[in-house]
Every structure is written in structure tokens, then in C-alpha cells.
Amino acid sequence: MARTITITLPDPLQPRLEEIARDRGVSLEQAALGLLTERLARVPTLPTDPEQLRRELMLGLEGEPVVMTREDWERKAQELIERHRRSKAG
């Protein structure tokens, strides 16, 4: 099923998208759609089968437990903030 989507780019993103379109040899619209589909392909999904989900959760519990300090959690939080910042930057 085909859909029509209208996208309004913030002004700071326009030059970057134009550069990507030029590099890929495609239209601005094709570049935007390509980036969107690439990003969506990286979004993790949960299994819909409850038994498969249970198996994956149990697999994640295997191994030795790790004691986390306040500093460990703060470092993890900073890593997550940085990863989010980089993903927002493109």
C-alpha cells in the first residue's frame, strides 16, 4: 500500500540532506526516504511470540552478575546521553 508523507525539515537539516542526496546521486525526497528506512531498519523489535521473548530474556540472565557502583551507573548514563546526542546529530 502506497502512502504520501509530507516532511518539513528544520532549516539546519536542509543542507545536510542536500549533501547526502548529491553524494548518493538521488533526489532530495529519495535521500530523505532512504535515511528514514535505514533508521527504521535499526530499530530493535521484541519477539511477538511470548515463548521466544521468555527464551531471550532468560538468555540475557545467563552469566556472572556484575556489581554496579554509583560511578558505573553515572558513566552508563553519560554514554547513553552521548549516544543519543550523536544519533540526533545524524
C-alpha positions as CSV (number, residue, x, y, z in Angstrom):
1,M,0.0,0.0,0.0
2,A,1.5,3.3,-1.0
3,R,1.3,6.4,1.2
4,T,2.0,10.0,0.7
5,I,4.0,11.6,3.5
6,T,4.8,15.3,3.9
7,I,8.0,16.1,5.7
8,T,9.1,19.5,6.9
9,L,12.8,19.7,7.5
10,P,14.2,22.1,10.1
11,D,16.4,24.6,8.4
12,P,19.7,23.3,9.8
13,L,19.0,19.8,8.3
14,Q,18.3,21.0,4.7
15,P,22.0,21.5,3.7
16,R,23.0,18.1,5.1
17,L,20.2,16.3,3.3
18,E,21.1,18.1,0.1
19,E,24.7,16.9,0.5
20,I,23.5,13.3,1.1
21,A,21.3,13.4,-1.9
22,R,24.2,14.8,-4.0
23,D,26.6,12.1,-2.7
24,R,24.1,9.3,-3.5
25,G,23.0,10.8,-6.8
26,V,19.3,10.8,-5.8
27,S,16.6,13.4,-5.3
28,L,16.1,15.1,-2.0
29,E,13.0,13.1,-1.5
30,Q,14.8,9.8,-2.2
31,A,17.6,10.7,0.2
32,A,15.1,11.5,2.9
33,L,13.2,8.3,2.4
34,G,16.4,6.3,2.3
35,L,17.6,7.8,5.6
36,L,14.2,7.1,7.2
37,T,14.1,3.5,6.1
38,E,17.8,3.0,7.2
39,R,17.0,4.4,10.6
40,L,13.8,2.3,10.9
41,A,15.7,-0.9,10.0
42,R,18.0,-0.3,13.0
43,V,15.1,-0.1,15.5
44,P,15.1,-3.3,17.6
45,T,11.9,-5.2,17.8
46,L,10.6,-7.5,20.5
47,P,9.6,-11.0,19.6
48,T,5.8,-11.3,19.4
49,D,5.8,-14.9,20.5
50,P,5.7,-14.9,24.3
51,E,7.8,-18.1,24.5
52,Q,10.5,-16.6,22.3
53,L,10.6,-13.5,24.4
54,R,10.9,-15.6,27.5
55,R,13.8,-17.5,26.0
56,E,15.6,-14.3,25.0
57,L,15.1,-12.8,28.5
58,M,16.5,-16.0,30.1
59,L,19.4,-15.9,27.8
60,G,20.1,-12.3,28.9
61,L,20.2,-13.5,32.6
62,E,23.0,-16.1,31.9
63,G,26.5,-15.3,33.1
64,E,28.0,-13.8,36.1
65,P,26.3,-10.9,37.9
66,V,28.1,-7.6,37.9
67,V,28.1,-5.3,40.9
68,M,27.5,-1.8,39.8
69,T,28.7,1.3,41.7
70,R,27.1,4.8,41.5
71,E,30.1,5.8,39.3
72,D,29.3,2.9,36.9
73,W,25.7,4.0,36.6
74,E,26.7,7.6,36.1
75,R,29.2,6.5,33.4
76,K,26.4,4.4,31.7
77,A,24.0,7.4,31.8
78,Q,26.7,9.7,30.2
79,E,27.3,7.0,27.5
80,L,23.6,6.9,26.8
81,I,23.3,10.7,26.6
82,E,26.3,10.8,24.2
83,R,24.9,8.1,22.0
84,H,21.5,9.9,21.9
85,R,23.3,13.2,21.1
86,R,25.2,11.5,18.2
87,S,22.1,9.9,16.8
88,K,20.3,13.2,16.8
89,A,23.2,14.9,15.0
90,G,22.9,12.4,12.2
